[in-house]
Amino acid sequence: MEVKEAEPDTTMKKALLVINCILLSVGNCGGPLLMRLYFLHGGKRVWFSSWLETGGWPIILFPIACAYMYRSRTQPTSKNKLFFMKPQLFFAAAVIGIITGLDDYFYAYGMARLPVSTSSLIIASQLAFTAAFAFLLVKQKFTSYSINAVFLLTIGVGVLALHTRGDRPANESNRDYVLGFLVTLAAAVLYGFILPLVELTYKKANQEISYALVMEIQMVMCLFATGFCTVGMLVNNDFKVIPREAREFELGETKYYVVAIVSAIIWQCSFLGVIGVIFCASSLLSGIVIAVLLPVTEILAVIFYKENFQAEKGVALALSLWGFFSYFYGEIKQNKKKKRAPETEMPSVPNRLESV
């Protein structure tokens, strides 16, 4: 009976995983394109761009409120709360949020100086750092399929690196290009650290982690990341410059604010998708999905910004898809083994469940 009762939860988790993968895809592909659009048409405020990556955090209040209203109808009043987060978890989310704010600045700094294709390429290298930090922080277990996926996706990034020499913008010095490259690489390292750190927070929390709580963690992380970037904007006088920059924006003042608002919404999809995938699966899978989306972003950059599509990008796309399907094939085989185990060794099922 215990195994049967777990099936609805498994089905729900699979549905949540698909939804969060879609959110992550939308945010991870749309966010860089909108940020580059801002810089290509006259935008110059790096702190403002980094602020937009998490500035849409109030949007999370809507699904949290909806979840609260649903619980108020299905659960006793004594158990129903608007927020479930305990102080220890709040503090952990706040620290991760500040680190995320720094990572946002690194990413925006690189995006201001590099083409979308090059920036996405460097960010995709976070998969290797995610795998390393996941092994160190959360003792991530690797199968032959997951190792194969990491290897193929890393090779795909290496193939794309072959065409970066001709990507330097015409009006940019070699020093600025190299600096943008290094800062973006630092963003990839930091992001590869953040993903397993979120998973570690889930594991060390002294309370049950539900999807409603995951949304609260997301909100707190983005709140503190936005606060970090707000301080940067104040120091850099961005709030005074933004109205003038909007008037001088090449696409028009109205479109300047439209780009900013849509960008904030799209980036929020990305962050919610990331922590949702970590909740439903692991930080390694979130890193793999992000790496798989690299060629998609490359293709979109070719379509919208007329960037060149060399043969290397086609090869990288094939390798990324191969790695992606390799990972999921391995997951399907692992799940089949887990389902067979209770049937062959029924007495040992309770011990196995306790150890998970």
Buried (B, 14 or more C-beta within 10 A) or exposed (E): EEEEEEEEEEEEBEEBBEBBBEBBBBBBBBBBBBBBBBBBBEBEBBBBBBBBBBBBBEBBEEBBEEBBEEBEEEEEEEEBEBEBBEEEBBEBBBBBBBBBBBBBBBBBBBBBBBBBBBBBBBBBBBBBBBBBBBBEBBEBEBEEBBBBBBBBBBBBBBBBBEBBEEBBBEEEEEEBBEBBBBBBBBBBBBBBBBBBBBBBBBEEBEEEBEBBBBBBBBBBBBBBBBBBBBEBBEEBEBEEBBEEBBEEBEBEEEBBEEBBEBBBBBBBBBBBBBBBBBBBBBBBBBBBBBBBBBBBBBBBBBEEBEBEBBEBBBBBBBBBBBBBBBBBEBBEEBEEEEEEEBEEEEEEBEEEEEEE
